[in-house]
Amino acid sequence: MCRRGISNQSEIILLGIAQDAGVPQAGCNCENCKHLKEFATCLGIIDHATRSTWMIDATPNFPAQLHLLQQRATGYTFNGILLTHAHIGHYLGLAHLGREAMNSRELPIYATSSVCKFLKGNGPWSLLVNEHNIVLNEIESERELRLSDSITVRPTLVPHRAEFSDTVAYSIRGETASIFYCPDIDKWEQWSKSLSTFLNGIDVAFLDGTFFSDGELPNRDMSQIPHPLVTDTVTRVEGSTSQIYFIHLNHTNPLLREGKEREWLKSKRMSAGAMGMRWQL
């Protein structure tokens, strides 16, 4: 299903695969940060029939990611941004919609009521609302949102650090395929759903792969860091009929480069995502 060409069918494009802070991460001189460059996790949606595009999350790399999306869909209308939650890698890019940059006009932003409340109640985001750069559209968990005649999205609440807002993952359905996008979750066992059961009927799943294994962060108790390990997630979903890609990779994650960890993941019929990969909807 992953493809590089363009047809008249709707599609998605992976616009970034890194954890919120990207790669290189500020102040870090590890081997990944010295040699790699990866944008924060983001997904683009393209409807060729209506010549429309959307993005899921507005990362600190928003300008470059929007440019990449527009290169893949030249002349299409950018119709909005769906937010997962209010952590830095998922909403800071909204700043580029203001008068200092794009100066967008009433661009639709889709988010839960807690995210909308956060944006309306805190500057500089409130200025985007007051100046009509953006229009906030509240979404509800498990309530389907229709982006176009051929594309629907369904937000699903997932457990994740809630300092400022709740967090949702998104199920995206087109005419021929279904996608699950979940860049952040604390632990799968804390979710109200069984991951392996939920993936039944999902064609492509993008899952939180922040950390590969225990011990990845020296001198840190990783049991206290709320992200599932890739090694644990693989155990949960091994044998799934879904195509599974890990995203939201921390700068320490060995899946960012070729090596034994990628080979192991490949042996499980899974892989890390890569910017620019595309799938038909």
Secondary structure, DSSP 8 states (H G I E B T S, - for coil): -EE-S--SS-EEEEEE-B-TT-BS-TT--SHHHHH--B-B-EEEEEETTTTEEEEE---TTHHHHHHHHHHHTTT-EEEEEE---SSHHHHGGGGGGSTTTT--SSEEEEE-HHHHHHHHHSTTHHHHHHTTSEEEEE--TT--EESSSS-EEEEEEE----SS--EEEEEEE-SS-EEEEE---S-GGGSSS-HHHHTTT-SEEEEE-SBSSTT-STT--GGGS-S-BHHHHHHHHTT-SSEEEEESB-TT-GGGSSSHHHHHHHHTT-EE--TT-EEE-
